[in-house]
């Protein structure tokens, strides 16, 4: 299979990076994401995982991908896939109490932009993610935009994923 690439963007800020799909390490997840593109939604900055931005989506795969190519220590440029039941996120502690309903499954597509990340949640413990892509171009500019998002806020910003 030929290498596949996507663009990940902070739309309002006009920042885009390019990532290569890791089809050899996470084929089921890559296929699910690729087939669902384009995707975009409100961006959030992680509260616990540290240097992460993400958007939440309704499930888009016919069945949830298996935990392939898992990590609890994502590195800069990793794109990760998480699936959460609404009960896991539908609390004030996470800030989604008005948006997420118990029983609803959500897909979290995340980009990690700097080092020293640890996927450990105080409520549920370790939260392994599926690493399905790696940024190959534009990470420095994206990291700068992510730090700005952390300092000035995410309101009104969209995280988008589309085929390159």
C-alpha positions as CSV (number, residue, x, y, z in Angstrom):
1,X,0.0,0.0,0.0
2,X,1.3,3.5,-0.8
3,X,1.9,5.9,2.1
4,X,-1.2,7.9,3.0
5,X,-1.1,11.4,4.4
6,X,-3.6,13.8,6.1
7,X,-3.6,17.4,7.0
8,X,-4.4,18.4,10.6
9,X,-5.4,22.0,11.1
10,X,-6.3,24.6,13.7
11,X,-8.7,26.3,11.3
12,X,-9.2,29.7,12.8
13,X,-5.5,30.1,13.5
14,X,-4.6,29.0,9.9
15,X,-2.1,26.4,11.1
16,X,-1.8,23.0,9.3
17,X,0.6,20.1,9.7
18,X,0.9,17.0,7.6
19,X,0.8,13.5,9.2
20,X,1.6,10.0,7.7
21,X,-0.9,7.3,8.6
22,X,0.8,4.3,10.3
23,X,-1.0,1.7,8.2
24,X,1.6,-1.0,9.0
25,X,1.1,-0.6,12.8
26,X,-2.6,0.3,13.1
27,X,-4.3,-0.8,9.9
28,X,-7.8,-1.1,11.3
29,X,-7.8,2.3,12.9
30,X,-6.2,4.0,9.9
31,X,-8.8,2.5,7.6
32,X,-11.6,3.7,9.9
33,X,-10.3,7.2,10.2
34,X,-9.4,7.5,6.5
35,X,-12.9,6.4,5.4
36,X,-14.5,8.9,7.7
37,X,-12.5,11.9,6.5
38,X,-13.0,14.9,6.5
39,X,-13.7,15.3,10.2
40,X,-13.7,18.5,12.2
41,X,-15.0,19.7,15.5
42,X,-14.5,22.0,18.5
43,X,-10.9,21.7,19.8
44,X,-10.1,21.0,23.4
45,X,-6.7,21.2,25.1
46,X,-6.0,18.3,27.5
47,X,-6.4,18.8,31.2
48,X,-4.6,15.7,32.4
49,X,-2.4,14.3,29.5
50,X,-0.4,17.5,29.2
51,X,0.6,18.5,25.6
52,X,-2.5,17.3,23.7
53,X,-5.2,18.8,21.7
54,X,-8.2,16.9,20.5
55,X,-11.8,16.9,19.1
56,X,-14.7,14.6,19.9
57,X,-16.7,12.8,17.3
58,X,-19.6,10.4,17.2
59,X,-18.4,6.8,16.4
60,X,-17.7,6.5,12.7
61,X,-16.3,2.9,12.3
62,X,-18.6,-0.1,11.7
63,X,-17.0,-1.5,14.9
64,X,-14.5,-0.1,17.3
65,X,-10.9,-0.7,16.3
66,X,-8.9,-3.1,18.5
67,X,-6.2,-1.6,20.7
68,X,-3.5,-1.8,18.1
69,X,-0.2,0.1,18.4
70,X,-1.1,1.2,21.9
71,X,0.7,3.8,24.1
72,X,0.3,5.6,27.4
73,X,3.3,7.8,26.7
74,X,2.7,9.5,23.3
75,X,5.6,11.5,21.8
76,X,5.5,14.8,19.9
77,X,3.7,14.4,16.6
78,X,1.7,11.3,17.6
79,X,-2.0,11.1,16.5
80,X,-4.0,9.0,18.8
81,X,-7.5,7.4,18.7
82,X,-9.5,6.9,21.9
83,X,-13.1,5.7,22.4
84,X,-15.0,6.7,25.5
85,X,-18.4,5.9,26.9
86,X,-20.3,9.1,27.8
87,X,-20.3,8.1,31.4
88,X,-16.5,8.4,31.4
89,X,-16.6,12.0,30.2
90,X,-20.0,13.3,31.1
91,X,-19.0,15.0,34.3
92,X,-18.1,18.5,35.3
93,X,-14.5,17.4,36.0
94,X,-14.0,17.1,32.3
95,X,-16.0,20.1,31.2
96,X,-18.4,18.2,28.9
97,X,-21.3,17.8,31.3
98,X,-23.7,19.7,29.0
99,X,-22.4,18.1,25.8
100,X,-21.8,14.4,26.6
101,X,-24.6,12.1,27.8
102,X,-24.0,8.9,29.8
103,X,-24.2,5.8,27.5
104,X,-23.0,7.7,24.4
105,X,-19.8,6.5,22.9
106,X,-17.4,9.2,21.7
107,X,-14.3,9.0,19.6
108,X,-11.4,11.3,20.6
109,X,-8.9,12.1,17.9
110,X,-5.9,13.7,19.5
111,X,-2.6,15.3,18.4
112,X,0.3,15.4,20.9
113,X,2.6,18.3,20.2
114,X,5.4,18.2,22.9
115,X,7.2,15.8,25.2
116,X,6.4,14.4,28.6
117,X,2.8,13.2,28.1
118,X,1.3,10.5,30.3
119,X,-2.1,9.0,29.7
120,X,-3.0,8.5,33.3
121,X,-6.4,9.7,34.5
122,X,-7.1,10.2,38.2
123,X,-10.6,8.7,37.9
124,X,-10.1,5.6,35.8
125,X,-6.3,4.9,35.7
126,X,-4.3,4.2,32.6
127,X,-6.0,5.3,29.3
128,X,-4.0,3.7,26.4
129,X,-4.5,5.3,23.0
130,X,-4.0,3.9,19.5
131,X,-1.2,5.7,17.7
132,X,-2.4,5.8,14.1
133,X,-0.4,8.7,12.6
134,X,2.8,10.7,13.0
135,X,3.3,14.3,12.0
136,X,6.0,14.5,9.4
137,X,5.8,18.2,8.5
138,X,4.8,21.4,10.3
139,X,4.9,20.2,13.9
140,X,6.8,23.3,15.2
141,X,4.2,25.7,13.9
142,X,1.4,23.4,15.2
143,X,3.1,23.3,18.7
144,X,3.3,27.1,18.7
145,X,-0.5,27.2,17.9
146,X,-1.3,24.6,20.5
147,X,0.6,26.6,23.2
148,X,-1.4,29.7,22.1
149,X,-4.6,27.7,22.4
150,X,-3.6,26.7,25.9
151,X,-2.8,30.3,27.0
152,X,-5.6,32.2,25.2
153,X,-8.4,29.6,25.0
154,X,-10.0,27.2,22.6
155,X,-13.4,28.9,22.2
156,X,-14.2,29.3,18.5
157,X,-11.4,27.1,17.3
158,X,-11.8,24.0,15.1
159,X,-9.5,21.0,14.8
160,X,-9.9,19.4,11.4
161,X,-8.6,16.2,9.8
162,X,-8.6,15.8,6.0
163,X,-6.9,13.8,3.3
164,X,-3.7,15.5,2.0
